[in-house]
Amino acid sequence: MLYKRKLASALENCRDRFGAFDHAHVGDLARYREALAFAFGLPAAELADRLKGKESPGALPSEEFGRSTGIRVPFGTGWRNHREAREWALEHIRGVTTLAVDGSQIQPSKDYSIPVGAIQIGWFENPHLQGQPYVKDVALEVLLPEDLGAPRPDVGAFSELAVDRRRFCGEIAKMTEYMGRCSGQEPRPIVFLDGTLVVSFVANLPESEARPYVDAVIDLLRTSEARRVPVVAYIDTSYARDLVTMLSTLIGIPPSQRVTDAQVLNTRAMVWGDRTQALVCARGDILRLYADPGSGQDFTREVCCVYLKTSAAGPPARIDFPRWILREGLLDYVMNVVRSEAIIGGGYPYCLETADAVAVLSVEDRAVFYQVLQDFSSKQGLSLRVAPKPASKRRRRV
């Protein structure tokens, strides 16, 4: 139980520290916004020259640089009410098939003598055409001890990474399988991933454990380009600092861990539907592994991003996408589909919202999973034992 009075007292004790953090954050934001205006006011050649030779500049200007004044690319369309906005969205997404994929998992529990986990990949395929049905479906996979790898001595149990990895790779596999089926379709379908194409969340893992994530993304990038099917990775609340790192490198501002790209870009000048110019991701951590020695292809500078304002109040969302989309002049088409999905979803892409609802495994689902597992084990004569403590907790909380 949380005691509100004790929490209020603890927060009061931290008041000065909160104030100091806020003051420093406001100062850092102001410096980075000044640097942003300076950097994107430079001629394209000069900005590129200043960043030339930098090993890890965070981001680089793309082919779009110089086509608009500043980093902001105005949307330039407005509506009087939400009905008009929905009409615009339906017009721009009509006939465009979108596929959104998401996943959920059940980690193996130390409370059971046999470690068993599960992953569920859900997808939502919507043709956005009257008379053609949408598809909502899932694929469920049970993971046995041999699927989970050896127990980790540092955590004393089977690693959760094995389940995370199977789920991530399962999501990517579903996307690439779909791209193979819909290649050549017009209007071009668009595939949505809830996440990022720059898997920095595995940068601190040993390369042997990070490699499956990287290889899955490389396969996605390669398939997207080969099949000419756009893929967008949508990050609703991004803490990325690619642009911040670029500005720090360019201007010489001391790096700040308090400031993110989305915060720097979230000004009154950026209104709903506006986006940034495309940036080329140039991080120095995980992207070094994006060169594929097997095929000779190098994807280290083949992931781009834009920040897109999809809500009136919040900071812009980050959208990752393969660079070939920009080279082929498809970015505006793709962004209009993303805007349409955001309008239909009330600020968040409806297709991703639906895929999440299809895939998610709730607390109740997990309880059902273990109950069915126990019933199955009993029928099969398996020696599945449950530790007394969790069994007691479940009885008391029913």
C-alpha atoms as one frame of an Amber mdcrd trajectory, in Angstrom:
protein
   0.000   0.000   0.000   1.220   3.484  -0.824   0.762   6.069   1.952  -0.053
   9.420   0.328   1.027  11.522   3.299   4.444   9.879   3.374   4.804  10.330
  -0.384   3.865  14.019  -0.130   6.446  14.488   2.621   9.148  12.715   0.619
   8.409  14.909  -2.422   8.545  18.051  -0.279  12.020  17.019   0.873  13.100
  16.896  -2.790  11.632  20.292  -3.717  14.952  22.112  -4.128  16.433  19.309
  -6.212  13.381  19.330  -8.504  13.768  23.081  -8.935  17.470  22.837  -9.748
  16.844  20.150 -12.361  14.057  22.170 -13.985  16.181  25.336 -14.101  19.113
  23.518 -15.722  16.789  21.788 -18.187  15.249  25.077 -19.339  18.704  26.565
 -19.849  19.912  23.565 -21.847  16.810  23.642 -24.058  17.378  27.304 -24.893
  21.005  26.669 -25.894  20.116  23.729 -28.122  17.280  25.607 -29.825  19.655
  28.460 -30.637  22.124  25.932 -32.019  19.358  24.300 -34.083  18.428  27.602
 -35.707  22.088  28.290 -36.496  22.831  24.827 -37.899  19.823  24.677 -40.203
  20.436  28.224 -41.381  23.790  27.217 -42.848  24.198  26.374 -46.529  23.932
  22.639 -47.120  27.538  22.321 -48.260  28.876  24.132 -45.197  26.868  22.043
 -42.734  28.001  18.846 -44.421  31.609  20.067 -44.393  31.477  20.881 -40.660
  30.260  17.355 -39.889  32.600  15.633 -42.331  34.921  13.137 -40.710  33.020
  13.009 -37.412  32.845   9.371 -36.389  29.668   9.546 -34.310  27.839  12.812
 -35.059  24.448  11.405 -33.985  22.683  12.580 -37.134  23.551  13.907 -40.561
  21.546  16.086 -42.961  19.805  14.047 -45.640  19.011  14.643 -49.303  16.184
  16.910 -48.126  18.486  19.476 -46.536  18.154  22.908 -48.066  14.749  22.315
 -49.643  13.004  24.299 -46.891  13.992  27.104 -44.556  15.057  25.643 -41.234
  14.483  22.116 -40.057  10.676  22.354 -40.017   8.684  21.174 -43.037   5.207
  22.739 -42.673   2.177  20.553 -43.287   0.214  23.489 -44.638  -3.252  21.968
 -44.285  -5.850  22.886 -41.690  -9.423  21.976 -40.853 -12.292  23.633 -39.069
 -13.316  20.524 -37.147 -12.482  16.877 -36.586 -14.968  15.721 -39.216 -13.024
  17.558 -41.918  -9.790  16.062 -40.596 -11.235  12.541 -40.807 -12.457  13.193
 -44.350  -8.926  14.252 -45.328  -7.489  11.130 -43.656  -9.930   8.760 -45.342
  -9.186  10.336 -48.712  -5.417   9.905 -48.336  -5.512   6.376 -46.941  -8.271
   4.953 -49.157  -7.006   1.827 -50.904  -3.656   1.886 -49.076  -3.156  -1.392
 -47.226  -1.425  -0.979 -43.890  -0.011  -3.801 -41.822   0.812  -3.190 -38.157
   2.583  -5.834 -36.101   3.102  -5.995 -32.355   4.049  -8.651 -29.853   3.645
  -9.681 -26.248   5.283 -12.317 -24.112   5.116 -14.410 -20.985   8.460 -14.812
 -19.295   9.446 -18.134 -17.688   8.683 -18.050 -13.985  11.032 -19.235 -11.243
   7.903 -20.302  -9.362   7.492 -23.325 -11.647   9.887 -26.258 -11.757   9.772
 -26.394 -15.575  10.722 -23.060 -17.199   8.158 -22.308 -19.888   7.489 -19.044
 -21.667   5.387 -17.854 -24.591   5.317 -15.178 -27.265   2.281 -13.880 -29.114
   2.662 -11.940 -32.362  -0.433  -9.993 -33.391  -1.131  -8.188 -36.631  -3.758
  -5.960 -38.179  -3.962  -5.782 -41.964  -6.359  -3.152 -43.269  -6.930  -2.532
 -47.012  -8.919   0.653 -46.336 -11.264  -0.216 -49.147 -14.993  -0.747 -48.892
 -15.947  -4.363 -49.477 -12.508  -5.731 -48.578 -12.268  -7.113 -45.030  -9.463
  -6.384 -42.612  -7.497  -9.147 -40.911  -6.790  -9.405 -37.187  -4.885 -12.477
 -36.109  -2.182 -13.808 -33.793   0.502 -16.480 -33.786   1.262 -18.029 -30.392
   4.452 -19.942 -29.674   5.228 -21.801 -26.460   8.905 -21.697 -25.480  10.350
 -24.776 -23.778  13.618 -24.957 -21.803  15.684 -25.742 -24.921  14.275 -22.572
 -26.555  15.325 -20.420 -23.621  19.032 -21.180 -23.674  21.154 -22.118 -20.697
  20.314 -20.638 -17.265  22.227 -17.429 -16.599  24.454 -17.751 -13.510  24.439
 -13.985 -13.006  20.645 -13.909 -12.541  20.124 -17.439 -11.264  17.409 -18.250
 -13.796  16.715 -18.498 -17.497  17.433 -15.204 -19.164  14.437 -13.083 -20.158
  16.482 -11.958 -23.154  15.705 -15.202 -24.957  11.965 -14.479 -24.838  12.449
 -10.813 -25.771  14.606 -11.836 -28.713  12.116 -14.428 -29.998   9.309 -11.877
 -29.787  11.269  -9.144 -31.606  12.454 -11.488 -34.345   8.937 -12.903 -34.664
   7.524  -9.424 -35.289  10.147  -8.734 -37.971   9.583 -12.129 -39.598   5.867
 -11.403 -39.954   6.643  -8.078 -41.637   9.134  -9.517 -44.101   6.775 -12.387
 -44.950   4.038  -9.859 -45.720   6.377  -7.725 -47.857   7.110 -10.773 -49.968
   3.385 -11.275 -50.604   2.448  -7.691 -51.439   5.415  -6.612 -53.568   4.265
  -4.708 -56.644   0.885  -3.805 -55.186  -0.404  -0.294 -55.882  -0.975   1.934
 -54.038   2.078   0.815 -52.107   1.257  -0.893 -48.826   2.943   0.457 -45.707
   4.167  -1.666 -42.812   4.145  -0.237 -39.270   6.478  -1.278 -36.467   5.889
  -0.122 -32.905   9.475   0.712 -32.018  12.710   1.752 -33.676  14.926   0.639
 -36.521  18.019   1.630 -34.510  18.173  -1.028 -31.797  20.364   0.871 -29.331
  18.566  -0.912 -26.491  20.895  -3.870 -27.132  24.065  -1.804 -27.558  25.385
  -2.812 -24.126  24.879  -6.528 -24.704  27.688  -8.799 -25.892  27.748  -8.790
 -29.685  26.626 -12.430 -29.781  23.403 -11.466 -27.973  22.864  -8.181 -29.840
  23.478  -9.715 -33.268  20.061 -11.457 -33.682  18.283  -8.105 -33.192  20.582
  -6.364 -35.660  20.308  -9.162 -38.225  16.511  -9.026 -37.995  16.500  -5.272
 -38.692  18.990  -5.659 -41.546  16.705  -8.299 -43.057  13.759  -5.918 -42.715
  15.667  -3.043 -44.358  16.907  -5.293 -47.158  13.464  -6.775 -47.829  11.773
  -3.375 -47.722  14.155  -2.021 -50.351  14.106  -5.139 -52.536  10.306  -5.385
 -52.498   9.808  -1.609 -52.564   7.407  -1.799 -49.620   7.839   1.106 -47.174
   8.228   0.344 -43.476   7.882   2.947 -40.738   8.901   2.487 -37.132   6.797
   4.713 -34.897   8.040   5.905 -31.490   5.323   7.866 -29.723   7.502   9.126
 -26.854  11.092   9.241 -28.037  14.100   9.826 -25.818  16.513   9.719 -28.755
  19.287  12.293 -28.825  20.591  12.031 -32.389  19.899  15.658 -33.278  21.122
  16.831 -29.862  24.375  14.938 -30.389  24.751  16.480 -33.843  24.295  19.997
 -32.462  26.699  19.321 -29.611  29.285  18.052 -32.105  28.700  20.935 -34.498
  28.556  23.875 -32.114  30.606  22.571 -29.237  27.833  22.726 -26.635  28.613
  20.542 -23.629  26.505  17.347 -23.961  23.375  17.294 -21.825  21.644  14.081
 -20.764  18.589  16.124 -19.761  17.572  17.127 -23.299  16.066  14.983 -26.062
  15.477  15.692 -29.748  11.706  15.782 -29.276  12.001  18.377 -26.506  14.222
  20.646 -28.596  11.786  20.458 -31.518   8.631  20.939 -29.433   8.109  24.671
 -29.938   5.072  26.782 -30.800   6.313  27.001 -34.377   5.729  23.273 -34.863
   2.000  22.647 -35.205  -0.046  19.528 -35.941   1.060  17.774 -39.105   4.415
  19.547 -39.368   7.503  17.392 -39.597  11.221  17.890 -39.620  13.474  17.423
 -42.588  14.667  13.856 -42.775  17.840  13.146 -40.819  20.256  10.279 -41.417
  20.881   8.339 -38.211  24.611   8.338 -37.429  24.958   6.996 -33.908  28.229
   5.476 -32.881  26.911   2.537 -30.897  24.803  -0.177 -32.475  24.866   1.141
 -36.052  28.451  -0.047 -36.449  26.965  -3.567 -36.658  24.594  -2.633 -39.510
  27.117  -3.606 -42.174  26.219  -7.049 -43.530  29.438  -8.885 -44.423  27.508
 -11.806 -45.912  25.885  -9.771 -48.682  28.358  -6.905 -48.782  25.562  -4.430
 -48.066  26.208  -1.578 -45.651  23.192  -0.230 -43.747  25.135   1.902 -41.252
  23.784   5.085 -42.873  20.573   3.660 -44.347  18.155   4.490 -41.508  16.546
   7.928 -41.554  14.144   9.610 -39.170  11.752  12.514 -39.029   9.909  14.014
 -36.102   6.206  14.409 -36.834   3.732  16.424 -34.801   0.704  14.156 -34.311
  -0.834  15.761 -31.227  -1.550  19.357 -30.335  -0.138  19.243 -26.814   2.626
  16.634 -26.811   6.093  16.639 -28.370   6.512  15.260 -31.890   6.708  11.514
 -32.454   9.784   9.985 -34.040   9.431   8.013 -37.280  12.293   5.782 -38.468
  12.310   4.585 -42.075  14.719   3.158 -44.682  16.627   5.733 -46.691  15.468
   4.339 -50.054  12.042   5.865 -49.365  13.626   9.302 -49.380  15.698   8.607
 -52.494  12.593   7.512 -54.425  10.575  10.579 -53.421   8.025   8.589 -51.404
   8.432  10.343 -48.053   5.467  12.713 -48.442   3.230   9.800 -49.473   4.330
   7.786 -46.445   3.945  10.717 -44.040   0.413  11.413 -45.242  -0.535   7.806
 -44.501   1.013   8.130 -41.029  -0.907  11.385 -40.484  -4.109   9.679 -41.615
  -3.618   6.804 -39.179  -2.922   9.299 -36.385  -6.118  11.238 -37.146  -8.199
   8.061 -37.157  -6.529   6.932 -33.932  -6.956  10.249 -32.138  -3.252  11.153
 -32.040  -1.697   7.683 -32.268  -1.756   5.451 -35.378  -4.942   3.412 -35.288
  -3.281   0.419 -36.922  -0.651   0.179 -34.168  -3.253   0.687 -31.463  -5.269
  -2.193 -32.916  -2.263  -4.501 -33.326  -1.345  -3.884 -29.690  -4.882  -4.736
 -28.564  -4.746  -7.947 -30.610  -1.318  -9.024 -29.329  -1.346  -7.961 -25.684
  -1.263 -10.609 -22.963  -2.805  -9.233 -19.768  -2.175 -10.243 -16.175  -5.334
 -12.342 -16.384  -4.042 -13.988 -19.576  -0.836 -14.932 -17.796  -2.803 -16.503
 -14.972  -4.826 -18.505 -17.515  -1.595 -19.556 -19.257  -0.163 -21.062 -16.090
  -3.462 -22.678 -15.142  -3.700 -24.351 -18.554  -0.040 -25.340 -18.248  -0.716
 -26.988 -14.886  -3.758 -28.826 -16.257  -1.762 -30.011 -19.265   1.124 -31.170
 -17.062  -1.240 -33.080 -14.811  -2.880 -34.880 -17.748   0.500 -35.754 -19.244
   1.968 -36.897 -15.942   4.680 -34.221 -15.984   6.355 -33.282 -12.730   5.486
 -29.587 -12.761   5.735 -28.164  -9.254   4.633 -24.755  -8.021   6.505 -22.995
  -5.220   4.359 -22.542  -2.050   4.763 -18.758  -1.783   3.255 -17.750  -5.176
   0.493 -20.332  -4.760  -0.379 -18.782  -1.402  -0.365 -15.261  -2.902  -2.759
 -16.293  -5.641  -5.179 -17.843  -3.128  -5.163 -14.705  -0.967  -5.642 -12.305
  -3.929  -8.522 -14.149  -5.582
